[in-house]
Amino acid sequence: MLNLSTLLTASSRIFVTPAYLIPDVGAMLAKLVPNWQIILDQLDERERAALVTLANQGWYSDHEFTIPQLFSMVNAIEEGLVKDVNEVLCDWYEERLRQIELDLSARHPHRARFFRDAFEAHKEEKYTLSVPVFLKQADGIFYELTGHQLYSRRKDKGIQKLTASLGSEAVTSGRASVVHVLSQPLPISSSVSERRRAPDLLNRHAVLHGEDLNYDTRTQSCRAISLLNCVSWAFCKRPIGAAYTEIIDTV
């Protein structure tokens, strides 16, 4: 059985501090390491490929993962240990459940009551209730912050349009990586014919339109949490800190 806590630790996170918190980071890195952009480009390519592999199993990266943890999970998936990875990631997200809920409520206080009820349902193993709410909130947050539809593959509405308009984002932001991952043809937004080939993976349309009657599992609920957490962290620039004192007693 895999265990994230025993994997090699590293100070480098997959998504480091957002660029808007570190001015002139590019100039600083250029002085320290002349070929830093080439190194980062190569690392970005490996990371993004790994993130897509993870997303094809229904999981979306937590910014608390280290790079070695990410690559270890991807290696396990490629070796056929998908069930083990699912178990490890469920444990990971449930260990961080309280913190994720607090972070979400701090970034999106007007949605705190939905988070509270959904996380409570998850803890009570009422996955019939938690999964749809997590998926809807991820969709709503993405649209609220970007003006684009998270699950749409249409070039004039969905994330493809956001990808085209993103341009050259600072390398320290997780947003570019998340956009890259979400712009791929993934199970979460797959068509009817596509999802027949992977009926055990979480699909937004099948859940919210009542087609999938088997989504109410711990794994699917944790997958939905991973998507919500990823979208919120990558796209929300609301500072977290003081907001905790406003919501801590109500969450």
Buried (B, 14 or more C-beta within 10 A) or exposed (E): EBEBEEBEEEEEBBBBEBBEEBEEBBEEBEEEEEEBBEEBEEBBEEBBEBBBBBBBBBBBBBBBBBBEBBBBBBBBBEEEBBEBBBBBBBBBBBEBBEEBBBBBBBBBBEBBEBBBBBBEBBEEEBBEBBBBBBBBBBBBBBBEBBEBBBBBBEEEBBBBBBBEEBEEEEBBBBBBBBBBBBBEEBBBBBEEEEBEEBEBBBBBBBBBEEEBEEBBBBBBBBBBBBBBBBBBBBBBEEEBEEBEEEBEEEB
